[in-house]
Amino acid sequence: MATRMSYTISYARNLEREAHAIFRMTIEKPMTMQIPKILVIGQGRSPRTAKLDLLKQAKFELDHVETAQDAFEHLPSGAYGLVLIISDGLDVKTLEICRQVKQSYPKMSVLVIANVSPEIQFAAMNDYPIDGFLAEPIAPLSLIANVQTLLRLNLCETASSRGDAAKLNAHLEALYAASIDAIVSIDSEDTITSWNSAAERISGYTADQIIGQKLNDVDGTQEAQAQRRQYLQHLREGEPIEYQAIYTRKDGDQIEVWIKAAPIKAENGKTMGATFVIRDITALKQREQHVHFLMRELTHRSKNLLAVIQAMARQSLSHLNSPEDFVTRFSARLSGLAGSHDLLSNVNWEGASLVDLIRSQLRHYEDRFDEKIHIDGPDLFLRPEAAQNIGIALHELSTNAAKYGALSVPDGNVAISWKLKTEKDILRLQMTWQEKGGPAVDPPSRKGFGHIVMDRITGQALSGTSRADFNPDGVTWTLDVPAASVVLEREKPPA
């Protein structure tokens, strides 16, 4: 989980530190605070230049140096609140810069941008003093949000050291109120002492209903209490915690939450409570499940597609006399298959229009529709498997007609018709390809790949029958299959 939520961890870690300060503030005489500048360390022009331009557009003040040595010449001025390191990778040199900055300037925030895997990113944040980490590619809002948060943190810590507690307290209260994550605090007796508006939204309980109650009163299920008891013990021992849980809202709905908490310690080091940052990750989990489903579906369809291509290659090779013939026919068949897949991908693989499928497979004869090619039937929305199999058959039929049949002569024509018909209480799709006006047809002496597809494979793949008849006056192909195995909807859905 942690490896997929590096931005969340970075944001929550900084937000948690700011929330902690609320409970450690003492009101003193306010003084003027200035937003600190950003010192950027990095070489190369792109995409560094784009990031610097973005920060400047967002009204941040920044200086840029190319080496760590140059950076340490600038830092003593005290004008900076954030060191931004932009690196192609994450080498030892970059990590040592982070360590040196934090050793020399403990209150300085460090943000790293590098093109690395989530595993390396998470390990680096655990092992080195890095306050924030962004992996390429970076959304502009993510960059700006991280920079704002880290500068605010530096501002808070600087203000605290200068005794600017009143303004800092107001600043933290604003962050506390505006946070999209729930921020909840408890005392040493596990009594809830703070409950922000995000906590109200996530839980369904108002602050008035919750503050003063025990933490277990918020979600009193046995499983939740047992899990919470284990983690609270870690907090009492002064250890931060991070875990995921199922939370039951006031209305009874269950959501998935990500929780990060750290103890609040008195000056003598004794734990006096804890602060929790809680994020509703239900939508994130649902997206993850959807991605897993899509990956399984992609694997399944890829295997089916490779099986079809393998069969096409094997049949094309076994019935042709030369490598040149094989390349020509096999390439044409792949192109036809790709046409069907283009239609499917346009609607997220939900299906394809039968009319669009016919026009796609006969796209080389687009100017002959209504003149030499006539189609008649309702525009049905086909299942993906049906679109693929019928598309292959239509490709073979059109190729045969262009070489030897009705589309090879000026006076020839093709009629493609289909209908839904109920037979023995079963709705069926009956489709016909009829050629007329072409050269006299001689039945083939052997069955090639196209003949096998038309005569057997298409029908069998769709739990029905298909047949090609080579009559003297023109080729006729018929398909008779259950509508349930072919049609997703009776008609094409509106665009």
N, C-alpha and C positions, 0 to 999 in steps of 0.2 A: 504494500500500500504506500509506504513512505517514498519509495522510488518513483511513484507516479504523481506525487503531490509536492514536488520541491518548491514550487511557488507558494503553495498554501502554507508549507512549513515555514518558509522565509517570512511571509507576511504575518502569520500567526505568532511566530517567535518574537518579532519586533513589537507587534501589537500587545502581546502578553507582557513584555518588559515595560511598555508604556502604561498599561493598566496597573501594573504593580506600583508604579510611582504614585498613583492616586492615594494609596493607603499609607504612603510614607511621607506625605507632604506636610509641611508646617507653613502657615501663612506668615510671610515676612514682607518687608517693604518691596514693592514691585520696582523693576528697573527696565529700561528699554532693551528689547532683544532684536537682533538682526538675523535674518535668514543666512546661514553660512553658505559659502561657495562650494563648488564641486571641483576636485582635482582628478582629471582623467589621465590614466596611464595606458598607453597602447600605441602600437605601430601600424602602418598600413593605412590606406585611404578608405576602402569600402569593405564592409558596411560601417566602419567606425565613423566616417564622415556623416553618414545619414543619421546615426544615433546622436552625434553632437549637434547636428542641425535641429533634430527633434527636441532636444533638451533646451536649446536656445530659444526655439519657438515657444516652449512652455515657460519661458521667462526665468529659467535657472541661470545663475551666474557660474561660469566655469572657466578653468584654465586647463590647458593640455600639455603634457610632457610625454616623451617617448621612452624614458628609462627610469628605473627606480632611483638612480643617483640624482637625476633632475628633480624627482618628486621630493626627496628628502631635503633638497635645497629650498623648496617652496613651503613645505609643511610648517616649519618653525614660525611662520608669520601669524599663525593662529586664525587665519581667515577661512579655513576649510572645515566643513562638517562631514564630508563624504569623500572617500577615495573610490573612484570607479575604475576598475581594471578590465580592459577589453583585450581578450587573447583568443587566438585561433584554437588553441588546445589548452590543456591544463597540465603544464609541466612543473617540475620541482621549483624552477626559478620563480614562476608565478605564485606558487603557494608560499614560498619563502618571503616574497614581497608582502603578502598578507600578514605573515607572522611578524615581520619587522615593523610594519605600520602599527599593529596592535600593541606590540611591546613598547614602542616609543610613544604612542599616543593611544592609550587604552580607551578613551572616550570617542575616538574617531570611528565612524561607521565605514565598513568595507563591503562593497558590492562588486561581484565578479560576473562577467559575461564571457562565456566560452562555449564552443561547440563540442560538447561531450555527452556521453550517455547518462541517463538518470542514475545509474548505479554509481558511476564515478562522481557525479555531482553530489549525491547524498553522502558518500564516504568523505568527500572533501569538507563538507559542512560539519561533519561530525569530528573530523581530525584536525581541522585548522580553524583559526579564529576568523571565520567569514560570517558577516551579518546577513548577507543576502546573496543568492546565486540565481542567475537566469541562463538557461540553455537556449541556444539558437534553434529554430527561428523564434524571434521575440515579437509579440504583439506590442505596438506602440503604447497602448494603455498600461500594459504590464510594466514596461520600463518606467513610465512616468509614476505609476502608483508605488513601485518599489523605491524610487528615488525620493518621492515625497515622504514616505513612511520613515526611511532612514534619516533623512534630514530633520524630520520632526523629533525623532528619537534623540539625535545629537543635540538638537535645540533644547529638549527637555532636560537632558543630563547636564548640559552647560548651564542652563538657567538654574538648576537645582544647586550646582556648586557655587553659583554667584549669589544665591539667596533670593532669586526671583521666583519665589514659590507661589505667589498669588496668581501671576499670569500663567505660570506653568500649570497650576491646578485648573484654571479655566480651560486651558488648551487640552488637557487630558480629559476633562469632563466632556468637552465637545467630541473628542475621539470616541470616548466611551458611549456617548449617546448616538453617534452616527455610524458606529461599526455595523457591518453586515453580519458579523459573527456575534453569537451570544457571549457576553462576558459576565461571569458569575463568580462571586467571592464568598468564602465561608470563614468563620473564625475557628479557634482551636477546638470548639465543641461541635463542629460540623453544622453550625447554625448559619443560614444564608444571610449575608449582610449586604449584598448588592445584586441587582438583577436588571440588566439594561433592556432597551426596547426590542433589540434583536432576540433576546431570551424570551420576551413576551410573545413575539411572533412565532418563534420556533416551538415553544411549549404550549401556548394557549393560555398560560397563567399570567396575570398581571403582577407587577412588583408588589402591590399592596397585599395580594393573596399569598405571596411566597416569602417575602423578607421576614425573618424572624422564625421561620420554620426549619426543621431539620432537612438535610439534603435527601434523606430517604423518603420523605413525604412527597417529593416531586415525582418520583417513579418508584413505587413500593413493591414491584414484583420481586419474587424471591430471587430469580436469576439476576436481575439488575442489582439488588442489594448485595448479593454474594460477590459479584464482579466489582462493585464499587468499594466494598469493604477491603478487598485485596489492594486496590490502587490507593485508597486513602491511607493505608498503612505506609506505603512508600512515601507519600507526601509528609506524613508525620515524622518520618525518618530523614526528611530534608531532600528527598529525591524527586526530580520532575518526572512526570508520567505522560504517556501518549498511547491512546488506544481507540478502537472503534466499538460502537455499541448500538443496540436497538433500543430506541427510546419511545415510550408510550406517551403521546400527547394527552392533554386534558380531554379532548373529544374522543379518545380511544384509538385514534389512528397511530400506527407505528411508523417511525421514520428511522433512517440510518444516520448516525452522527459520528463525526470525528472529534475527539476530545484531546486537548493538550492542556496540562496543568502544571503549576510549579508552586512550591511552598512560599509563603510570605514569612520572612524571618525578622525578628527583632534585632536590635543592635548587638545583643548578647549572643546572637546565633540561634536562639530558641525559635522553633516554628510557632507562629501565632495565627496561622490560617493558610488559605490557599486561594489562588485565582485560576479559574478555568476559562479557556477559550473553546467554544463549541461551535462547530459548523455542521449544518444540515447537508449531508452528502448523498441524499436519496436520489436526486436527479443524476449525480455523477455515477452512482452505482448502476442506475438504470441504463445510462449511456454505455458503461462498460459491458453490461450484459448484452446490449444490442450489438456492440462491436464484436463480442464473442460469437453471437448468433450469426452475424454477417460473415465472420471468418470461417465458421463451420459451413455456411451455405456456399461461400466462395470455393472452399476446398471440394465440396461435393460437386459443384457445377464444373469446376476445373477438371476433375477426374472424368466426368461425363463427356466434357468437350474433348479431352485428350483421347478418350476411347473412340469417339466419332471420327476424329482426325486420323487415328491409327487405322480404323476400318477403311476410311476413304483412301489412305495411302496404299494399304495392302491390296485393295480391290483394283485401284487404278493401275498399280504396278503389274498385277497378275494378268491384266487383260489388254495391255498395250505393248507395242512391239519395240519401241525405242525410248531411250531416256528423254529425248526431246518431247515426244508425245506425252510421256508421264508428267514432265514439268508443266506443260501447257494445260492439260486437263486438271491436274491436281491444284495448280494455282487458281484456275477458274472456280473450282469447287470451294477452295478456301475463301475466295472472294465472296461467293454466294453465302457461305456460312457466316462470314463477317457482317454481311448486310443484315442478316437476321439478328445478330447480336447487337448491332447498332440500334435497331429498333427497340430491343429489350432494354438496353442501357439508358435509353431516353426516358423510360418510365420506371427506373430503379428495379428493373428485372421483375416487375409485377406481371407483365404480359405484353402482347402486341396486337394491334389492329390487323385483322385479316386483309382488309383492303390495302393498308400500308405495306403489308408483307408481300402481297402480289405485285404491287408497283415497285417495291424494292428489288425483288428477284427478276423483274422484267424491265429494269430501269434503262437498259440499252435500247428498248423499243418504246420509250415514253411517248414519242411523237406518233406512235401507231395506235395508241389507245383510242377507243370509240370508232376507229376506222378499220383496223385489222384485228384488234384485240378487244373483246367485249367481256365485261364482267357484270355479274348479276347475282345479288344476294345481300342479306343484311350485314352491316359492318360489325361483325362479332369481335369480341376481345378474347384472344387466345391465351391459354396458359403458356409459360415459357417453353416447356418441353414440346408442346404442340407446335408452337411457332418455329422452333428449331427443326423439327422433323418435316413439317409441311414445307418449310423454306427450302430444305435440301431437295425434296421431290420437285418443287416448282423450278428450281435451278436446272435439274436434269431434264425436265420436260421442255423448258425454254431453249436449252442448249441443243437438244435433239431436233426441236422444231426449226431452229435457225440453220442447222446444218443439212437436214434431210427432209424436213416437213413443211408445214404450212407457212412458216415465217421465212422460208428460203426462196419463195416466189412471189411476184407482185400480187397475184389474185388470191393467195391463201389467207385464211383468217383463223383465229382461235377464240373459242367461247369458254369462259371459265364461270361456272355457276355453282351455287351451293344453297342449301336450305336446312332448316331444322325440322325434323319429322318424327312423330311419335309412333313407334312400332312395338307392340306387346308391352305397353305401359313404360317404355324406355325412350327418352328423348335422344335422338341420334342426329349427328351432322353428316349430311350426304353431299359430297363435292365431286364435280365433274370437270375434266379438261377435255375439250372436243376440238379437233382440228378438221378443217374443211378447205377444199380448193388447192391443196398442195399436190406434189408429185404422188404417183401411185406408190403405196407403201408395200414393201416386201418385209415379211416377218424376219427379225434378226436370226442369223444362224447360230449365235451363241448369246448368252446373257452376260453383259458387262455390268459394271458397278451401277450405272444409271438404271438399267433395266431391273436389277435386283431391288434397288431403292423404290422404284415405282411399283413393282409387282408384289413386293412382300414386306420390306423393312418398315416403311412408313405406317402401314396399317397395323402391323404387329406391335410397333412401339406405342401405339395409341389405343391398344386393346380392341382393335377392330380388323377390318380387311382393306386392302388396296389392290388394284388390278390394272394392268396396262394391256390393252387390246390393240394389236397392229392390224387394223382393218385396211383393205385396199384404198378406201376413200379418205383415210386419215386416222391418226392415233387417237384413241380414247383412253383416258385414265379416270378411274373412279375411286373414291375414298368413302368408306362407310364405318363410322366409329361412334361410340357413345359420346354424347355431348358433354357429359360430366368429366371425361378425360381430356377434353379439348378446350371447351369454352369456359372462361372464367366468369364472364357476364354475358347476358343475352346480347347486349349492344355495347359498342365502344363508349367509355365514359366521356363526358364532356371535357373539352380542353380547359 
